[in-house]
């Protein structure tokens, strides 16, 4: 009887330590992808198949994940020892995982080619302490999607990346475009925090500052007011922005945009795909750069990332697969599939990403202005965003509270949250 239990125990141990590898020594890596658009899923699966065809000793298994639940799902899988080897996520979700020891430091695992191809400003989005915990590979600026016919008839100046609107000019123009039940702009701010913080960089807003002790604290300064005040006043003073869209997601505003209710909608660059698919025949639209402030067109961005789980038994092979995925030609394919911009310098030069069709060229012109989002490395940011900043900004934009109340809640309540993560 005792011998039988020993045999069972040995079999269980063998199952736990096998790491998913085949009996013949072939390595199996699990790659959890968050691709969701049909084109993007197809490209990711094609690249996995191409890798497997050329790497018989290292097989990659494609695992479908979801942006809607990725943080909680990854946290559970990390703590349970069931995390995929290669993790697809966004850079603003990595801080707690990196500091918590769940992600491998890629500093010595990545080839020099890949390190050199991606600019330092992008590497800053995945650097926590002295380590690199992800590879930023897709990014998107926030842009204005505009009804081109409406703008031409109005006679307003059309902004370009070389000569964008300023924030005061943008406010004035949206007021000019409004009237008779129509609005110059619709702000879809169901998730208001990242849009507000990232656009605020153009005006010099930072919000998160390190004090003399090296700890992060929130200070809502004059530069941080520019974007929130503009949105608030468009809704509550000028009547140039619809208050009914403040609780909406980007996709929710498209029917009204197509129907002539809004002249412009601020959206991520990738929304162009939905517009191409859904716009009525003959609808003329174009992409405009977001307004510029004291720091020009600078925007915060949280790129999509690829990381390696700290518990992966094959970190070198996982890093090799990431390098394969992010070869310039493959990075272009991933960017086209997601309608986003690659971070790689060589990929950005590809003619397919610089065409006038669907305004790809406008997006690539903005790539050099993208910087690490203000909260990128702040521990406790997800809790601050959900419990403090989101409700405070929603109430401010709707007119329920004033600017002083917004400042008090972001700073006082926010710093209490951050302090718990910096003891």
Secondary structure as UniProt FT lines:
FT   HELIX           2..17
FT   TURN            19..20
FT   TURN            23..24
FT   STRAND          27..33
FT   HELIX           38..54
FT   TURN            56..57
FT   STRAND          58..64
FT   HELIX           67..69
FT   HELIX           70..79
FT   TURN            80..81
FT   STRAND          86..90
FT   HELIX           91..93
FT   HELIX           95..99
FT   TURN            100..101
FT   TURN            107..109
FT   HELIX           112..117
FT   HELIX           120..123
FT   HELIX           124..126
FT   STRAND          127..128
FT   TURN            129..130
FT   STRAND          131..132
FT   STRAND          135..139
FT   STRAND          142..147
FT   HELIX           148..154
FT   HELIX           167..176
FT   TURN            180..181
FT   STRAND          182..183
FT   STRAND          185..186
FT   TURN            190..191
FT   HELIX           192..200
FT   HELIX           201..203
FT   STRAND          208..210
FT   TURN            212..213
FT   STRAND          216..218
FT   HELIX           222..233
FT   HELIX           234..238
FT   HELIX           243..245
FT   TURN            246..247
FT   HELIX           250..253
FT   HELIX           254..258
FT   TURN            259..260
FT   STRAND          264..268
FT   HELIX           269..271
FT   HELIX           272..278
FT   TURN            281..282
FT   STRAND          285..289
FT   STRAND          292..293
FT   TURN            294..295
FT   STRAND          299..301
FT   STRAND          304..309
FT   TURN            310..311
FT   TURN            313..314
FT   HELIX           315..325
FT   HELIX           328..338
FT   STRAND          341..342
FT   HELIX           345..348
FT   HELIX           351..353
FT   HELIX           357..359
FT   HELIX           360..366
FT   HELIX           367..369
FT   STRAND          370..372
FT   TURN            374..377
FT   TURN            379..380
FT   HELIX           381..384
FT   HELIX           385..389
FT   HELIX           390..398
FT   HELIX           403..408
FT   HELIX           409..413
FT   HELIX           414..420
//
